[in-house]
């Protein structure tokens, strides 16, 4: 598969399943309504796994502009491919969110009197508005994400047999799945752990343009936090990785 198409489809699936679990647990008359944070964290982790399984063999399954940038800064990814990957990821995130709306359209209509709930199925908003701390939370959480992803490929973590490094294939998606679940459960309570501009800004744009009955504004005053925070956090992770390893 063309790596850009792989990033597009992988990110689309990630957002379809990730925003999908938010919709399932939040929208009125959904059979999963009220299932709670643990289900959402598990759902997002598994959503990442499905995206990685699709895109991994063709593109490395970044599925996240922050991961792409962090890998490039760390010297693990070619700079000439960065822009194309990010464009593919952002488009995938938009269409994934649009599919969630189509899938749950009746439930969005039934929740039209709760505009904040509907927005929360597309993108993140802070639990407590404190832009400086919200930004710091996204920086720290994404720094951890990218640092661990880089660490997973180091000697000792990479799979080998008789001293020969071997590709982990689909097994490589499991540690990242656990990482996403861990970050969600431990660090997600403040901002909703965006970690990924394609998971947050693209669905926010979808929320803005889709004809959603009863929707509120798309929270543009906050939109820079889940973009700048992850991108800066990823660069810090790359620098820390190079310093430590």
C-alpha positions in Angstrom: 0.0 0.0 0.0 1.2 3.5 -0.7 2.4 4.9 2.7 0.3 8.0 2.4 -2.8 6.0 1.7 -1.9 3.7 4.6 -1.6 6.7 7.0 -4.9 8.1 5.7 -6.8 4.8 6.2 -5.1 4.0 9.5 -5.9 7.4 11.0 -9.4 7.2 9.7 -9.9 3.9 11.5 -8.2 5.2 14.6 -10.6 8.1 14.8 -13.7 6.1 13.7 -13.2 3.7 16.6 -11.8 6.2 19.1 -14.4 8.9 18.6 -16.9 6.0 18.2 -16.3 4.8 21.7 -16.8 8.4 23.0 -20.1 8.6 21.2 -21.2 5.2 22.4 -20.5 6.0 26.0 -22.0 9.6 25.9 -24.9 9.9 23.5 -28.5 9.4 24.6 -30.1 6.0 23.9 -26.8 4.4 23.1 -26.7 0.9 24.6 -23.2 1.8 26.0 -24.2 5.1 27.5 -22.5 5.7 30.9 -20.0 2.9 30.4 -17.3 5.3 31.7 -13.7 6.3 31.4 -12.2 2.9 31.6 -14.2 1.8 28.5 -13.2 4.9 26.7 -9.5 4.4 27.5 -9.6 0.8 26.5 -11.5 1.7 23.3 -8.9 4.3 22.3 -6.1 1.9 22.9 -7.7 -0.7 20.8 -8.5 1.9 18.1 -4.8 2.7 17.9 -4.1 -1.0 17.6 -6.4 -1.4 14.6 -4.9 1.6 12.9 -1.4 0.2 13.4 -2.4 -3.2 12.1 -3.7 -1.6 8.9 -0.9 1.0 8.3 2.1 -0.6 10.0 3.4 -2.8 7.1 3.3 0.1 4.6 4.0 3.3 6.5 5.2 2.4 10.0 1.8 3.5 11.3 2.6 6.9 12.7 -1.1 8.0 12.6 -0.2 11.2 14.4 1.6 14.3 13.2 3.3 14.6 16.6 4.8 11.1 16.2 5.9 11.8 12.7 7.6 15.0 13.8 9.2 13.4 16.8 10.6 10.5 14.8 12.0 13.0 12.2 13.7 15.1 15.0 15.2 11.9 16.4 16.6 11.0 13.0 14.3 8.0 12.7 12.2 9.3 9.8 13.0 11.2 6.6 12.1 14.9 6.7 11.0 14.8 3.0 8.1 12.6 4.0 6.9 14.6 7.0 4.4 16.9 5.2 2.8 14.2 3.2 2.3 12.0 6.2 0.8 14.9 8.2 -1.6 15.8 5.4 -2.8 12.2 5.1 -3.3 11.9 8.8 -5.3 15.1 9.1 -7.5 14.1 6.2 -8.0 10.6 7.8 -9.0 12.2 11.1 -11.6 14.4 9.4 -13.3 11.6 7.5 -13.1 9.2 10.5 -15.0 11.8 12.6 -17.6 12.3 9.8 -18.2 8.6 9.7 -18.9 8.6 13.5 -21.5 11.3 13.0 -23.2 9.3 10.2 -23.1 6.1 12.3 -24.6 7.7 15.4 -26.7 10.4 13.7 -30.0 9.3 15.4 -28.2 9.4 18.7 -26.8 12.9 18.0 -30.3 14.0 17.3 -31.5 12.5 20.6 -28.7 14.4 22.4 -29.2 17.8 20.6 -30.0 19.5 23.9 -26.5 18.6 25.2 -24.1 20.5 22.9 -21.1 20.0 25.2 -21.6 16.2 25.2 -21.8 16.2 21.4 -18.6 18.2 21.0 -16.8 15.9 23.4 -17.4 13.0 21.0 -15.4 14.8 18.3 -12.5 16.5 20.2 -11.1 17.3 23.6 -11.9 20.1 26.0 -10.3 20.7 29.4 -12.0 19.5 32.6 -10.8 22.7 34.3 -10.0 25.7 32.1 -6.4 26.6 32.8 -4.7 27.1 29.4 -1.2 27.1 30.8 -1.7 23.9 32.7 -3.8 22.3 30.0 -0.9 23.0 27.5 1.6 21.5 30.0 -0.5 18.4 30.4 -0.5 17.8 26.7 3.2 18.4 26.4 4.0 16.0 29.2 1.6 13.3 28.0 2.8 13.4 24.4 6.4 13.6 25.4 5.9 10.3 27.3 4.1 8.8 24.3 6.8 9.6 21.8 9.7 8.8 24.2 8.3 5.3 24.9 7.6 4.7 21.2 11.3 5.5 20.5 12.4 3.4 23.4 10.4 0.4 22.1 12.8 0.2 19.1 16.0 0.2 21.1 18.2 -2.8 21.6 16.8 -5.0 24.3 13.2 -4.1 23.5 13.4 -5.0 19.8 12.7 -8.6 19.1 15.8 -10.6 18.2 16.8 -14.3 17.7 20.4 -15.4 18.0 21.5 -11.8 18.0 19.7 -11.0 14.8 17.0 -8.3 14.9 13.7 -9.5 13.6 10.6 -7.5 12.6 7.9 -7.8 15.3 5.1 -7.5 12.8 1.6 -7.2 14.3 3.1 -7.9 17.8 4.5 -4.4 17.7 1.1 -2.9 18.0 0.4 -4.4 21.4 2.9 -2.3 23.5 1.7 0.9 21.9 -1.9 -0.1 22.7 -1.0 -0.6 26.3 0.8 2.7 26.3 -2.3 4.6 25.0 -4.4 2.9 27.6 -2.0 3.7 30.4 -1.8 7.4 29.4 -5.5 7.6 29.1 -6.2 6.1 32.5 -3.4 7.9 34.3 -3.0 11.2 32.6 -6.2 11.7 30.7 -8.4 13.3 33.4 -7.3 16.9 32.8 -7.6 17.4 29.1 -8.9 14.2 27.6 -5.3 13.3 26.4 -5.5 14.5 22.8 -1.8 13.6 22.1 -2.5 13.9 18.4 -3.6 16.8 16.2 -5.2 14.4 13.7 -7.3 13.1 16.5 -8.4 16.5 17.8 -8.1 19.3 15.2 -9.4 17.3 12.3 -12.6 16.0 14.2 -13.0 19.6 15.5 -13.1 20.8 11.9 -15.6 18.1 11.1 -17.8 19.2 14.0 -17.6 22.8 12.7 -18.8 21.9 9.2 -21.3 19.0 9.7 -25.0 19.9 10.0 -25.3 18.7 13.6 -28.6 19.6 15.2 -28.2 21.7 18.3 -24.4 21.9 18.2 -22.4 24.6 20.0 -19.3 26.4 18.8 -16.3 24.1 18.2 -14.2 25.4 21.0 -11.7 27.2 18.8 -10.3 29.2 21.8 -8.9 25.9 23.0 -8.0 24.3 19.7 -4.3 25.4 19.7 -3.6 23.4 22.9 -4.1 19.9 21.5 -2.0 20.9 18.5 0.9 22.9 19.9 1.2 20.8 23.1 1.6 17.4 21.3 4.0 18.8 18.7 6.2 20.4 21.3 6.0 17.4 23.5 7.1 15.2 20.6 10.1 17.4 19.9 11.1 17.3 23.6 10.8 13.5 23.6 13.1 13.3 20.6 15.7 15.5 22.2 15.5 13.5 25.5 15.8 10.2 23.6 18.9 11.4 21.8 20.4 12.6 25.1 19.7 9.4 27.0 20.3 6.8 24.4 
